[in-house]
Amino acid sequence: MELLLNLPSLRVTDCSISDKEEHIPCESILTSGYCPVGMKSTSKVIVCQERTIRDMALLGRKVSLYFKTRQFHCEDCGRYRIGL
Ligand SMILES: [Zn+2]
């Protein structure tokens, strides 16, 4: 399923399949973010947000993805990175 969705950083936690529509809860497998400026990773998570991706088509079905995004703060450059 992960390969089909082409989202390697998301792990499908459950899958309820119906004939017409699929609702797929996911969670990120990332535990740290990556800053391209400092070329190093940071594990300082500052926020989690619920996100939903709708209207994806997968194998002819309508698919909704639910997952939480994590935002990381890089202490080196002070920027915020969103890890999917
Ligand atoms: Zn940085």
PDB file of the backbone (N, CA, C, O) and the ligand in Angstrom, with CONECT records:
HET     ZN  A 101       1
ATOM      1  N   MET A   1       0.833  -1.219   0.000  1.00  0.00           N
ATOM      2  CA  MET A   1       0.000   0.000   0.000  1.00  0.00           C
ATOM      3  C   MET A   1       0.861   1.261   0.000  1.00  0.00           C
ATOM      4  O   MET A   1       0.565   2.230  -0.699  1.00  0.00           O
ATOM      5  N   GLU A   2       1.929   1.231   0.795  1.00  0.00           N
ATOM      6  CA  GLU A   2       2.806   2.396   0.832  1.00  0.00           C
ATOM      7  C   GLU A   2       3.420   2.671  -0.534  1.00  0.00           C
ATOM      8  O   GLU A   2       3.574   3.819  -0.950  1.00  0.00           O
ATOM      9  N   LEU A   3       3.761   1.598  -1.211  1.00  0.00           N
ATOM     10  CA  LEU A   3       4.366   1.770  -2.523  1.00  0.00           C
ATOM     11  C   LEU A   3       3.356   2.315  -3.520  1.00  0.00           C
ATOM     12  O   LEU A   3       3.691   3.122  -4.386  1.00  0.00           O
ATOM     13  N   LEU A   4       2.148   1.875  -3.387  1.00  0.00           N
ATOM     14  CA  LEU A   4       1.109   2.365  -4.280  1.00  0.00           C
ATOM     15  C   LEU A   4       0.866   3.851  -4.086  1.00  0.00           C
ATOM     16  O   LEU A   4       0.642   4.593  -5.043  1.00  0.00           O
ATOM     17  N   LEU A   5       0.915   4.266  -2.837  1.00  0.00           N
ATOM     18  CA  LEU A   5       0.670   5.669  -2.534  1.00  0.00           C
ATOM     19  C   LEU A   5       1.871   6.530  -2.862  1.00  0.00           C
ATOM     20  O   LEU A   5       1.749   7.749  -2.978  1.00  0.00           O
ATOM     21  N   ASN A   6       3.022   5.915  -3.012  1.00  0.00           N
ATOM     22  CA  ASN A   6       4.242   6.635  -3.322  1.00  0.00           C
ATOM     23  C   ASN A   6       4.580   7.670  -2.254  1.00  0.00           C
ATOM     24  O   ASN A   6       5.069   8.755  -2.568  1.00  0.00           O
ATOM     25  N   LEU A   7       4.321   7.337  -1.006  1.00  0.00           N
ATOM     26  CA  LEU A   7       4.657   8.212   0.098  1.00  0.00           C
ATOM     27  C   LEU A   7       5.483   7.399   1.100  1.00  0.00           C
ATOM     28  O   LEU A   7       4.942   6.877   2.074  1.00  0.00           O
ATOM     29  N   PRO A   8       6.763   7.297   0.865  1.00  0.00           N
ATOM     30  CA  PRO A   8       7.604   6.390   1.665  1.00  0.00           C
ATOM     31  C   PRO A   8       7.723   6.788   3.125  1.00  0.00           C
ATOM     32  O   PRO A   8       8.088   5.960   3.961  1.00  0.00           O
ATOM     33  N   SER A   9       7.418   8.056   3.453  1.00  0.00           N
ATOM     34  CA  SER A   9       7.556   8.470   4.844  1.00  0.00           C
ATOM     35  C   SER A   9       6.272   8.282   5.629  1.00  0.00           C
ATOM     36  O   SER A   9       6.217   8.574   6.824  1.00  0.00           O
ATOM     37  N   LEU A  10       5.242   7.796   4.960  1.00  0.00           N
ATOM     38  CA  LEU A  10       3.983   7.553   5.647  1.00  0.00           C
ATOM     39  C   LEU A  10       3.769   6.064   5.848  1.00  0.00           C
ATOM     40  O   LEU A  10       4.018   5.252   4.957  1.00  0.00           O
ATOM     41  N   ARG A  11       3.310   5.733   7.023  1.00  0.00           N
ATOM     42  CA  ARG A  11       2.987   4.348   7.295  1.00  0.00           C
ATOM     43  C   ARG A  11       1.472   4.237   7.463  1.00  0.00           C
ATOM     44  O   ARG A  11       0.861   4.985   8.227  1.00  0.00           O
ATOM     45  N   VAL A  12       0.899   3.322   6.759  1.00  0.00           N
ATOM     46  CA  VAL A  12      -0.547   3.129   6.855  1.00  0.00           C
ATOM     47  C   VAL A  12      -0.853   2.381   8.149  1.00  0.00           C
ATOM     48  O   VAL A  12      -0.342   1.286   8.383  1.00  0.00           O
ATOM     49  N   THR A  13      -1.685   2.983   8.975  1.00  0.00           N
ATOM     50  CA  THR A  13      -1.980   2.382  10.270  1.00  0.00           C
ATOM     51  C   THR A  13      -3.233   1.524  10.228  1.00  0.00           C
ATOM     52  O   THR A  13      -3.407   0.617  11.042  1.00  0.00           O
ATOM     53  N   ASP A  14      -4.081   1.812   9.297  1.00  0.00           N
ATOM     54  CA  ASP A  14      -5.308   1.039   9.212  1.00  0.00           C
ATOM     55  C   ASP A  14      -5.855   1.218   7.804  1.00  0.00           C
ATOM     56  O   ASP A  14      -5.510   2.168   7.101  1.00  0.00           O
ATOM     57  N   CYS A  15      -6.678   0.326   7.423  1.00  0.00           N
ATOM     58  CA  CYS A  15      -7.240   0.444   6.084  1.00  0.00           C
ATOM     59  C   CYS A  15      -8.647  -0.129   6.087  1.00  0.00           C
ATOM     60  O   CYS A  15      -8.854  -1.334   6.231  1.00  0.00           O
ATOM     61  N   SER A  16      -9.590   0.757   5.927  1.00  0.00           N
ATOM     62  CA  SER A  16     -10.973   0.304   5.847  1.00  0.00           C
ATOM     63  C   SER A  16     -11.422   0.420   4.404  1.00  0.00           C
ATOM     64  O   SER A  16     -11.533   1.515   3.853  1.00  0.00           O
ATOM     65  N   ILE A  17     -11.666  -0.682   3.831  1.00  0.00           N
ATOM     66  CA  ILE A  17     -11.958  -0.720   2.410  1.00  0.00           C
ATOM     67  C   ILE A  17     -13.452  -0.941   2.180  1.00  0.00           C
ATOM     68  O   ILE A  17     -14.051  -1.883   2.699  1.00  0.00           O
ATOM     69  N   SER A  18     -14.006  -0.083   1.421  1.00  0.00           N
ATOM     70  CA  SER A  18     -15.384  -0.273   1.006  1.00  0.00           C
ATOM     71  C   SER A  18     -15.410  -0.343  -0.512  1.00  0.00           C
ATOM     72  O   SER A  18     -14.377  -0.221  -1.170  1.00  0.00           O
ATOM     73  N   ASP A  19     -16.557  -0.534  -1.038  1.00  0.00           N
ATOM     74  CA  ASP A  19     -16.657  -0.688  -2.479  1.00  0.00           C
ATOM     75  C   ASP A  19     -16.380   0.615  -3.214  1.00  0.00           C
ATOM     76  O   ASP A  19     -15.798   0.617  -4.298  1.00  0.00           O
ATOM     77  N   LYS A  20     -16.799   1.716  -2.618  1.00  0.00           N
ATOM     78  CA  LYS A  20     -16.721   2.972  -3.348  1.00  0.00           C
ATOM     79  C   LYS A  20     -15.548   3.839  -2.911  1.00  0.00           C
ATOM     80  O   LYS A  20     -14.910   4.493  -3.735  1.00  0.00           O
ATOM     81  N   GLU A  21     -15.270   3.840  -1.632  1.00  0.00           N
ATOM     82  CA  GLU A  21     -14.332   4.827  -1.126  1.00  0.00           C
ATOM     83  C   GLU A  21     -13.470   4.215  -0.039  1.00  0.00           C
ATOM     84  O   GLU A  21     -13.913   3.336   0.701  1.00  0.00           O
ATOM     85  N   GLU A  22     -12.243   4.684   0.048  1.00  0.00           N
ATOM     86  CA  GLU A  22     -11.328   4.185   1.065  1.00  0.00           C
ATOM     87  C   GLU A  22     -10.859   5.326   1.952  1.00  0.00           C
ATOM     88  O   GLU A  22     -10.511   6.407   1.475  1.00  0.00           O
ATOM     89  N   HIS A  23     -10.856   5.061   3.252  1.00  0.00           N
ATOM     90  CA  HIS A  23     -10.312   6.023   4.205  1.00  0.00           C
ATOM     91  C   HIS A  23      -9.105   5.390   4.856  1.00  0.00           C
ATOM     92  O   HIS A  23      -9.207   4.354   5.514  1.00  0.00           O
ATOM     93  N   ILE A  24      -7.972   6.017   4.668  1.00  0.00           N
ATOM     94  CA  ILE A  24      -6.731   5.398   5.109  1.00  0.00           C
ATOM     95  C   ILE A  24      -6.032   6.296   6.124  1.00  0.00           C
ATOM     96  O   ILE A  24      -5.467   7.324   5.753  1.00  0.00           O
ATOM     97  N   PRO A  25      -6.065   5.919   7.397  1.00  0.00           N
ATOM     98  CA  PRO A  25      -5.281   6.660   8.376  1.00  0.00           C
ATOM     99  C   PRO A  25      -3.809   6.307   8.262  1.00  0.00           C
ATOM    100  O   PRO A  25      -3.449   5.138   8.127  1.00  0.00           O
ATOM    101  N   CYS A  26      -2.966   7.323   8.315  1.00  0.00           N
ATOM    102  CA  CYS A  26      -1.534   7.102   8.201  1.00  0.00           C
ATOM    103  C   CYS A  26      -0.826   7.846   9.317  1.00  0.00           C
ATOM    104  O   CYS A  26      -1.398   8.727   9.959  1.00  0.00           O
ATOM    105  N   GLU A  27       0.410   7.482   9.536  1.00  0.00           N
ATOM    106  CA  GLU A  27       1.246   8.265  10.428  1.00  0.00           C
ATOM    107  C   GLU A  27       2.645   8.324   9.852  1.00  0.00           C
ATOM    108  O   GLU A  27       3.102   7.416   9.157  1.00  0.00           O
ATOM    109  N   SER A  28       3.302   9.415  10.165  1.00  0.00           N
ATOM    110  CA  SER A  28       4.650   9.577   9.649  1.00  0.00           C
ATOM    111  C   SER A  28       5.616   8.659  10.378  1.00  0.00           C
ATOM    112  O   SER A  28       5.524   8.485  11.593  1.00  0.00           O
ATOM    113  N   ILE A  29       6.536   8.077   9.634  1.00  0.00           N
ATOM    114  CA  ILE A  29       7.557   7.252  10.268  1.00  0.00           C
ATOM    115  C   ILE A  29       8.809   8.072  10.563  1.00  0.00           C
ATOM    116  O   ILE A  29       9.788   7.558  11.105  1.00  0.00           O
ATOM    117  N   LEU A  30       8.766   9.343  10.203  1.00  0.00           N
ATOM    118  CA  LEU A  30       9.915  10.190  10.463  1.00  0.00           C
ATOM    119  C   LEU A  30       9.946  10.602  11.927  1.00  0.00           C
ATOM    120  O   LEU A  30       8.928  11.009  12.488  1.00  0.00           O
ATOM    121  N   THR A  31      11.106  10.497  12.537  1.00  0.00           N
ATOM    122  CA  THR A  31      11.252  10.958  13.904  1.00  0.00           C
ATOM    123  C   THR A  31      12.121  12.204  13.983  1.00  0.00           C
ATOM    124  O   THR A  31      12.297  12.782  15.055  1.00  0.00           O
ATOM    125  N   SER A  32      12.655  12.605  12.857  1.00  0.00           N
ATOM    126  CA  SER A  32      13.453  13.811  12.851  1.00  0.00           C
ATOM    127  C   SER A  32      13.313  14.508  11.509  1.00  0.00           C
ATOM    128  O   SER A  32      12.978  13.880  10.504  1.00  0.00           O
ATOM    129  N   GLY A  33      13.568  15.786  11.499  1.00  0.00           N
ATOM    130  CA  GLY A  33      13.533  16.549  10.265  1.00  0.00           C
ATOM    131  C   GLY A  33      14.929  16.756   9.730  1.00  0.00           C
ATOM    132  O   GLY A  33      15.923  16.475  10.401  1.00  0.00           O
ATOM    133  N   TYR A  34      14.985  17.248   8.522  1.00  0.00           N
ATOM    134  CA  TYR A  34      16.285  17.438   7.888  1.00  0.00           C
ATOM    135  C   TYR A  34      16.388  18.859   7.379  1.00  0.00           C
ATOM    136  O   TYR A  34      15.502  19.340   6.672  1.00  0.00           O
ATOM    137  N   CYS A  35      17.454  19.520   7.732  1.00  0.00           N
ATOM    138  CA  CYS A  35      17.654  20.888   7.283  1.00  0.00           C
ATOM    139  C   CYS A  35      18.710  20.901   6.181  1.00  0.00           C
ATOM    140  O   CYS A  35      19.847  20.492   6.416  1.00  0.00           O
ATOM    141  N   PRO A  36      18.350  21.367   4.974  1.00  0.00           N
ATOM    142  CA  PRO A  36      19.313  21.399   3.878  1.00  0.00           C
ATOM    143  C   PRO A  36      20.339  22.516   4.027  1.00  0.00           C
ATOM    144  O   PRO A  36      21.363  22.509   3.345  1.00  0.00           O
ATOM    145  N   VAL A  37      20.076  23.470   4.907  1.00  0.00           N
ATOM    146  CA  VAL A  37      21.022  24.564   5.097  1.00  0.00           C
ATOM    147  C   VAL A  37      22.214  24.097   5.933  1.00  0.00           C
ATOM    148  O   VAL A  37      23.369  24.248   5.536  1.00  0.00           O
ATOM    149  N   GLY A  38      21.910  23.537   7.080  1.00  0.00           N
ATOM    150  CA  GLY A  38      22.982  23.083   7.963  1.00  0.00           C
ATOM    151  C   GLY A  38      23.432  21.676   7.654  1.00  0.00           C
ATOM    152  O   GLY A  38      24.388  21.185   8.253  1.00  0.00           O
ATOM    153  N   MET A  39      22.745  21.006   6.710  1.00  0.00           N
ATOM    154  CA  MET A  39      23.064  19.632   6.321  1.00  0.00           C
ATOM    155  C   MET A  39      23.053  18.694   7.518  1.00  0.00           C
ATOM    156  O   MET A  39      23.875  17.783   7.620  1.00  0.00           O
ATOM    157  N   LYS A  40      22.129  18.927   8.401  1.00  0.00           N
ATOM    158  CA  LYS A  40      22.034  18.042   9.549  1.00  0.00           C
ATOM    159  C   LYS A  40      20.571  17.880   9.930  1.00  0.00           C
ATOM    160  O   LYS A  40      19.715  18.671   9.530  1.00  0.00           O
ATOM    161  N   SER A  41      20.309  16.871  10.688  1.00  0.00           N
ATOM    162  CA  SER A  41      18.937  16.596  11.069  1.00  0.00           C
ATOM    163  C   SER A  41      18.644  17.186  12.438  1.00  0.00           C
ATOM    164  O   SER A  41      19.546  17.387  13.252  1.00  0.00           O
ATOM    165  N   THR A  42      17.399  17.455  12.673  1.00  0.00           N
ATOM    166  CA  THR A  42      16.967  17.941  13.970  1.00  0.00           C
ATOM    167  C   THR A  42      15.783  17.120  14.439  1.00  0.00           C
ATOM    168  O   THR A  42      14.928  16.726  13.646  1.00  0.00           O
ATOM    169  N   SER A  43      15.745  16.875  15.694  1.00  0.00           N
ATOM    170  CA  SER A  43      14.660  16.053  16.224  1.00  0.00           C
ATOM    171  C   SER A  43      13.726  16.863  17.104  1.00  0.00           C
ATOM    172  O   SER A  43      12.941  16.306  17.871  1.00  0.00           O
ATOM    173  N   LYS A  44      13.815  18.157  16.992  1.00  0.00           N
ATOM    174  CA  LYS A  44      12.975  19.018  17.812  1.00  0.00           C
ATOM    175  C   LYS A  44      11.618  19.211  17.135  1.00  0.00           C
ATOM    176  O   LYS A  44      11.469  20.026  16.225  1.00  0.00           O
ATOM    177  N   VAL A  45      10.661  18.461  17.590  1.00  0.00           N
ATOM    178  CA  VAL A  45       9.325  18.552  17.018  1.00  0.00           C
ATOM    179  C   VAL A  45       8.572  19.667  17.720  1.00  0.00           C
ATOM    180  O   VAL A  45       8.536  19.711  18.949  1.00  0.00           O
ATOM    181  N   ILE A  46       7.984  20.549  16.970  1.00  0.00           N
ATOM    182  CA  ILE A  46       7.295  21.652  17.623  1.00  0.00           C
ATOM    183  C   ILE A  46       5.786  21.579  17.467  1.00  0.00           C
ATOM    184  O   ILE A  46       5.059  22.143  18.284  1.00  0.00           O
ATOM    185  N   VAL A  47       5.304  20.909  16.454  1.00  0.00           N
ATOM    186  CA  VAL A  47       3.846  20.881  16.314  1.00  0.00           C
ATOM    187  C   VAL A  47       3.432  19.681  15.482  1.00  0.00           C
ATOM    188  O   VAL A  47       4.155  19.224  14.597  1.00  0.00           O
ATOM    189  N   CYS A  48       2.258  19.193  15.794  1.00  0.00           N
ATOM    190  CA  CYS A  48       1.655  18.166  14.967  1.00  0.00           C
ATOM    191  C   CYS A  48       0.322  18.683  14.443  1.00  0.00           C
ATOM    192  O   CYS A  48      -0.442  19.321  15.168  1.00  0.00           O
ATOM    193  N   GLN A  49       0.068  18.410  13.229  1.00  0.00           N
ATOM    194  CA  GLN A  49      -1.159  18.891  12.622  1.00  0.00           C
ATOM    195  C   GLN A  49      -1.863  17.755  11.914  1.00  0.00           C
ATOM    196  O   GLN A  49      -1.245  16.945  11.224  1.00  0.00           O
ATOM    197  N   GLU A  50      -3.146  17.715  12.097  1.00  0.00           N
ATOM    198  CA  GLU A  50      -3.935  16.753  11.342  1.00  0.00           C
ATOM    199  C   GLU A  50      -4.066  17.234   9.903  1.00  0.00           C
ATOM    200  O   GLU A  50      -4.351  18.404   9.649  1.00  0.00           O
ATOM    201  N   ARG A  51      -3.862  16.346   8.999  1.00  0.00           N
ATOM    202  CA  ARG A  51      -4.033  16.714   7.600  1.00  0.00           C
ATOM    203  C   ARG A  51      -4.815  15.643   6.880  1.00  0.00           C
ATOM    204  O   ARG A  51      -4.763  14.463   7.227  1.00  0.00           O
ATOM    205  N   THR A  52      -5.512  16.064   5.907  1.00  0.00           N
ATOM    206  CA  THR A  52      -6.277  15.125   5.109  1.00  0.00           C
ATOM    207  C   THR A  52      -6.028  15.393   3.640  1.00  0.00           C
ATOM    208  O   THR A  52      -6.083  16.534   3.181  1.00  0.00           O
ATOM    209  N   ILE A  53      -5.761  14.352   2.930  1.00  0.00           N
ATOM    210  CA  ILE A  53      -5.666  14.458   1.483  1.00  0.00           C
ATOM    211  C   ILE A  53      -6.859  13.733   0.897  1.00  0.00           C
ATOM    212  O   ILE A  53      -7.043  12.536   1.115  1.00  0.00           O
ATOM    213  N   ARG A  54      -7.649  14.452   0.169  1.00  0.00           N
ATOM    214  CA  ARG A  54      -8.831  13.846  -0.421  1.00  0.00           C
ATOM    215  C   ARG A  54      -8.681  13.792  -1.939  1.00  0.00           C
ATOM    216  O   ARG A  54      -7.759  14.348  -2.536  1.00  0.00           O
ATOM    217  N   ASP A  55      -9.604  13.117  -2.492  1.00  0.00           N
ATOM    218  CA  ASP A  55      -9.740  13.091  -3.947  1.00  0.00           C
ATOM    219  C   ASP A  55      -8.530  12.505  -4.632  1.00  0.00           C
ATOM    220  O   ASP A  55      -8.195  12.878  -5.756  1.00  0.00           O
ATOM    221  N   MET A  56      -7.883  11.595  -3.960  1.00  0.00           N
ATOM    222  CA  MET A  56      -6.887  10.806  -4.655  1.00  0.00           C
ATOM    223  C   MET A  56      -7.583   9.637  -5.324  1.00  0.00           C
ATOM    224  O   MET A  56      -8.577   9.114  -4.820  1.00  0.00           O
ATOM    225  N   ALA A  57      -7.068   9.253  -6.415  1.00  0.00           N
ATOM    226  CA  ALA A  57      -7.616   8.084  -7.094  1.00  0.00           C
ATOM    227  C   ALA A  57      -6.596   6.967  -7.033  1.00  0.00           C
ATOM    228  O   ALA A  57      -5.453   7.123  -7.464  1.00  0.00           O
ATOM    229  N   LEU A  58      -7.021   5.848  -6.497  1.00  0.00           N
ATOM    230  CA  LEU A  58      -6.123   4.707  -6.381  1.00  0.00           C
ATOM    231  C   LEU A  58      -6.860   3.472  -6.859  1.00  0.00           C
ATOM    232  O   LEU A  58      -7.874   3.070  -6.287  1.00  0.00           O
ATOM    233  N   LEU A  59      -6.342   2.887  -7.898  1.00  0.00           N
ATOM    234  CA  LEU A  59      -6.939   1.673  -8.454  1.00  0.00           C
ATOM    235  C   LEU A  59      -8.422   1.871  -8.751  1.00  0.00           C
ATOM    236  O   LEU A  59      -9.243   0.980  -8.533  1.00  0.00           O
ATOM    237  N   GLY A  60      -8.738   3.044  -9.248  1.00  0.00           N
ATOM    238  CA  GLY A  60     -10.106   3.305  -9.636  1.00  0.00           C
ATOM    239  C   GLY A  60     -11.034   3.636  -8.491  1.00  0.00           C
ATOM    240  O   GLY A  60     -12.240   3.791  -8.684  1.00  0.00           O
ATOM    241  N   ARG A  61     -10.461   3.747  -7.265  1.00  0.00           N
ATOM    242  CA  ARG A  61     -11.282   4.089  -6.115  1.00  0.00           C
ATOM    243  C   ARG A  61     -10.952   5.481  -5.630  1.00  0.00           C
ATOM    244  O   ARG A  61      -9.874   6.019  -5.882  1.00  0.00           O
ATOM    245  N   LYS A  62     -11.898   6.034  -4.938  1.00  0.00           N
ATOM    246  CA  LYS A  62     -11.662   7.320  -4.308  1.00  0.00           C
ATOM    247  C   LYS A  62     -11.036   7.084  -2.942  1.00  0.00           C
ATOM    248  O   LYS A  62     -11.518   6.274  -2.150  1.00  0.00           O
ATOM    249  N   VAL A  63      -9.958   7.804  -2.686  1.00  0.00           N
ATOM    250  CA  VAL A  63      -9.180   7.530  -1.480  1.00  0.00           C
ATOM    251  C   VAL A  63      -8.998   8.814  -0.687  1.00  0.00           C
ATOM    252  O   VAL A  63      -8.697   9.869  -1.245  1.00  0.00           O
ATOM    253  N   SER A  64      -9.186   8.706   0.624  1.00  0.00           N
ATOM    254  CA  SER A  64      -8.883   9.814   1.516  1.00  0.00           C
ATOM    255  C   SER A  64      -7.786   9.387   2.480  1.00  0.00           C
ATOM    256  O   SER A  64      -7.875   8.330   3.105  1.00  0.00           O
ATOM    257  N   LEU A  65      -6.764  10.204   2.595  1.00  0.00           N
ATOM    258  CA  LEU A  65      -5.653   9.915   3.502  1.00  0.00           C
ATOM    259  C   LEU A  65      -5.719  10.847   4.702  1.00  0.00           C
ATOM    260  O   LEU A  65      -5.885  12.058   4.554  1.00  0.00           O
ATOM    261  N   TYR A  66      -5.590  10.279   5.878  1.00  0.00           N
ATOM    262  CA  TYR A  66      -5.532  11.075   7.097  1.00  0.00           C
ATOM    263  C   TYR A  66      -4.175  10.864   7.737  1.00  0.00           C
ATOM    264  O   TYR A  66      -3.756   9.727   7.954  1.00  0.00           O
ATOM    265  N   PHE A  67      -3.495  11.943   8.037  1.00  0.00           N
ATOM    266  CA  PHE A  67      -2.222  11.778   8.722  1.00  0.00           C
ATOM    267  C   PHE A  67      -1.845  13.058   9.451  1.00  0.00           C
ATOM    268  O   PHE A  67      -2.415  14.124   9.215  1.00  0.00           O
ATOM    269  N   LYS A  68      -0.881  12.927  10.332  1.00  0.00           N
ATOM    270  CA  LYS A  68      -0.388  14.066  11.089  1.00  0.00           C
ATOM    271  C   LYS A  68       0.948  14.514  10.524  1.00  0.00           C
ATOM    272  O   LYS A  68       1.822  13.698  10.228  1.00  0.00           O
ATOM    273  N   THR A  69       1.089  15.805  10.382  1.00  0.00           N
ATOM    274  CA  THR A  69       2.366  16.341   9.948  1.00  0.00           C
ATOM    275  C   THR A  69       3.134  16.852  11.167  1.00  0.00           C
ATOM    276  O   THR A  69       2.546  17.314  12.144  1.00  0.00           O
ATOM    277  N   ARG A  70       4.412  16.760  11.087  1.00  0.00           N
ATOM    278  CA  ARG A  70       5.263  17.256  12.166  1.00  0.00           C
ATOM    279  C   ARG A  70       6.144  18.370  11.639  1.00  0.00           C
ATOM    280  O   ARG A  70       6.650  18.327  10.518  1.00  0.00           O
ATOM    281  N   GLN A  71       6.304  19.351  12.477  1.00  0.00           N
ATOM    282  CA  GLN A  71       7.157  20.454  12.097  1.00  0.00           C
ATOM    283  C   GLN A  71       8.383  20.450  12.994  1.00  0.00           C
ATOM    284  O   GLN A  71       8.299  20.270  14.208  1.00  0.00           O
ATOM    285  N   PHE A  72       9.493  20.649  12.369  1.00  0.00           N
ATOM    286  CA  PHE A  72      10.744  20.608  13.108  1.00  0.00           C
ATOM    287  C   PHE A  72      11.401  21.980  13.090  1.00  0.00           C
ATOM    288  O   PHE A  72      11.274  22.745  12.135  1.00  0.00           O
ATOM    289  N   HIS A  73      12.089  22.258  14.152  1.00  0.00           N
ATOM    290  CA  HIS A  73      12.794  23.535  14.251  1.00  0.00           C
ATOM    291  C   HIS A  73      14.290  23.289  14.250  1.00  0.00           C
ATOM    292  O   HIS A  73      14.809  22.531  15.070  1.00  0.00           O
ATOM    293  N   CYS A  74      14.976  23.937  13.323  1.00  0.00           N
ATOM    294  CA  CYS A  74      16.428  23.814  13.262  1.00  0.00           C
ATOM    295  C   CYS A  74      17.049  24.914  14.110  1.00  0.00           C
ATOM    296  O   CYS A  74      16.844  26.102  13.862  1.00  0.00           O
ATOM    297  N   GLU A  75      17.802  24.501  15.102  1.00  0.00           N
ATOM    298  CA  GLU A  75      18.387  25.491  16.003  1.00  0.00           C
ATOM    299  C   GLU A  75      19.561  26.216  15.362  1.00  0.00           C
ATOM    300  O   GLU A  75      19.936  27.302  15.805  1.00  0.00           O
ATOM    301  N   ASP A  76      20.139  25.633  14.333  1.00  0.00           N
ATOM    302  CA  ASP A  76      21.286  26.252  13.690  1.00  0.00           C
ATOM    303  C   ASP A  76      20.899  27.510  12.926  1.00  0.00           C
ATOM    304  O   ASP A  76      21.501  28.570  13.100  1.00  0.00           O
ATOM    305  N   CYS A  77      19.878  27.376  12.073  1.00  0.00           N
ATOM    306  CA  CYS A  77      19.514  28.513  11.234  1.00  0.00           C
ATOM    307  C   CYS A  77      18.156  29.091  11.622  1.00  0.00           C
ATOM    308  O   CYS A  77      17.714  30.087  11.049  1.00  0.00           O
ATOM    309  N   GLY A  78      17.505  28.472  12.582  1.00  0.00           N
ATOM    310  CA  GLY A  78      16.254  29.027  13.074  1.00  0.00           C
ATOM    311  C   GLY A  78      15.068  28.829  12.150  1.00  0.00           C
ATOM    312  O   GLY A  78      14.019  29.439  12.351  1.00  0.00           O
ATOM    313  N   ARG A  79      15.221  27.982  11.139  1.00  0.00           N
ATOM    314  CA  ARG A  79      14.123  27.778  10.212  1.00  0.00           C
ATOM    315  C   ARG A  79      13.252  26.603  10.641  1.00  0.00           C
ATOM    316  O   ARG A  79      13.647  25.750  11.435  1.00  0.00           O
ATOM    317  N   TYR A  80      12.082  26.602  10.091  1.00  0.00           N
ATOM    318  CA  TYR A  80      11.154  25.524  10.386  1.00  0.00           C
ATOM    319  C   TYR A  80      11.018  24.622   9.175  1.00  0.00           C
ATOM    320  O   TYR A  80      10.878  25.089   8.044  1.00  0.00           O
ATOM    321  N   ARG A  81      11.059  23.348   9.422  1.00  0.00           N
ATOM    322  CA  ARG A  81      10.926  22.380   8.337  1.00  0.00           C
ATOM    323  C   ARG A  81       9.711  21.517   8.620  1.00  0.00           C
ATOM    324  O   ARG A  81       9.471  21.106   9.755  1.00  0.00           O
ATOM    325  N   ILE A  82       8.974  21.257   7.601  1.00  0.00           N
ATOM    326  CA  ILE A  82       7.820  20.381   7.752  1.00  0.00           C
ATOM    327  C   ILE A  82       8.180  18.992   7.289  1.00  0.00           C
ATOM    328  O   ILE A  82       8.522  18.782   6.125  1.00  0.00           O
ATOM    329  N   GLY A  83       8.103  18.049   8.196  1.00  0.00           N
ATOM    330  CA  GLY A  83       8.284  16.663   7.829  1.00  0.00           C
ATOM    331  C   GLY A  83       6.930  16.046   7.587  1.00  0.00           C
ATOM    332  O   GLY A  83       6.018  16.186   8.403  1.00  0.00           O
ATOM    333  N   LEU A  84       6.799  15.379   6.494  1.00  0.00           N
ATOM    334  CA  LEU A  84       5.500  14.828   6.147  1.00  0.00           C
ATOM    335  C   LEU A  84       5.132  13.719   7.118  1.00  0.00           C
ATOM    336  O   LEU A  84       4.064  13.120   6.996  1.00  0.00           O
TER     337      LEU A  84
HETATM  338 ZN    ZN A 101      19.206  24.728   9.701  1.00  0.00          ZN2+
END
